[in-house]
Amino acid sequence: MLEVKQISTEMTYDLRHKILRPHQGMEDCKYDTDDRNGSFHVGAFYQGQLISIASFCVDNNPDFPTGKQYRLRAMATLEGYRRVGAGREVVRYAEDILKGNGIEFLWCKGRTTVQAYYQRLGFQAYGEVFDYPPIGPHIVMYKTLTG
């Protein structure tokens, strides 16, 4: 049984490092948006162990329509727990919070290797693939949270 809830910024660092930035230092896992006003972090726990995380922050992408926007950052799930719905539940939990606060638009810069995953969550690709050094190819993905 998964338990999904808001977590502290510090609780995200270990999974970010293990999954997203294993060849970088722990300092690279701390983002300037982590503690920005309005930012929050969500985690999924399985038998008390944190297995999936994502961070959400106010960040308007000028390429998208005006309105209330949030950005999804640093989504990660431990390899042994993928395909059990933890990531989907983390995003769903956050979307409920965002919708409740009148947020209209959620976007992210996703690795191309997980583009199909984001599409299954209802995101659409936008623009061209770009390099995000030192991590590799990414693409902007977005989702409308209203209507």
N, C-alpha and C positions, 0 to 999 in steps of 0.2 A: 504494500500500500504506500503510495506516494503522499508526502506532506509537502505542500507548496506554500511558501510564505516569504515576506520581505526579510532581507538579511542585511547585515552591515557591509559597508564597503570593504573592510578588511577581510571578510569571509570570502570574497571573490578572488583574492590574489592567488591562492594556491592552485585552484583550477585554471585560472587564466595562464599561470606559468606552465603547468603540466600539459595543457591541451593546446593553447594558442601560441605560446611564446617559449617553448622549451629550450631554445638555443639562445635566449636572451636572459638578462638579469631580472631579478624580482622587481627592480625599480621600473623596468619597462612595462610592467603589469599594472602600474598605477597611472590612471588617466586624469587629465586636467578636468574632465567633466564629472568625475566620481562624486565629488562633494558639492557640486554646483547646486544652487537653489533649485529645488524641484526634482533633482535626481533621486532615483531609488534603484534598489537591486533586489532581484528575486531569486530564490533558490528552491530546488526540489531535493527532498531528503528521502532516502530509502533506508528503513531500519536505523534511523538516526544519522546516517552518513550523507553528507552533502554530495550529490551526484551530478547536479546540473545548475547552471547559473546564467543570468543575463542581467545587463545593466541598462537603464533607461534614463535619458536626459533630455532636457529642453534643448533643441538644436534645430534651427530652421535651415532647410536646404533651399537656397534661392532658386533652384530649378523647378521647384514644386509650387503648387498654388499657395497663395497666402492662406492663412488660417493657423490654427493651433497645431504645431508639429512636435513630435518627439522622435528621438533617435534611439534605436536599439544598438547596443555595443557589447562586445565581448561575450557572446553566447557560447557556452561550452558545456559538454556532457562527457563524463568519464566513459571511456571506450566500452567497458563491460556492461554499461547500462543504456547504450543506445538502442533504439527501437522498442523501448518500453513506454514511450510517451512522455518522458520527463521534460524534454525541451518544449514540446507542444504545450504541456500544462504550465510551464513557466511563462511562455508567451501569452497564453490564454488568461492567466492570472493578471499579468501586467496590462493586457488590453482591457480587462474589466475596470481596472483602476483608471486607466487613461480615458476610457469612454465616460466613466463617472465624473471625470473632471473636464469634460467637453473637448477632449483632444480629438482632432479630426484626421490626423495623418501620422503614420509611423513609417520610418525609413531606416535603412542601414546600409553599410558597406560590407557586403558579404563576400567571403572567399568563393571563387568560382567552383571550387570542389563541393560546395554545399548549396549551390544555386537551386538545384531541384528540391532540396529539403525546404528551403524558404518558399518555393512555389507551392509546395504541398500545404504550407501554413497560410496560403492566400496572398503572398507577396508577388509582385511583378517586377521583372527586370526593367531597368531604365538606363539608357545610354550604352556606352561601349565599355568593354573590359579595360581596366587600367591596372598598372603595377602599384603596389603599396609596399615600398621597401621597408624593411627587409623580409616582409611576409610573403609577397607574391601577388598573383593576379586576383583582383576583386571586381565586383560589379555592384552598382547601387541597386537596391531593391526597395520597393515601397508597398504600402497597404493603406487603403482608405478605411477609416474606422467608423464612418457614418454611412447610413443608408445602405 
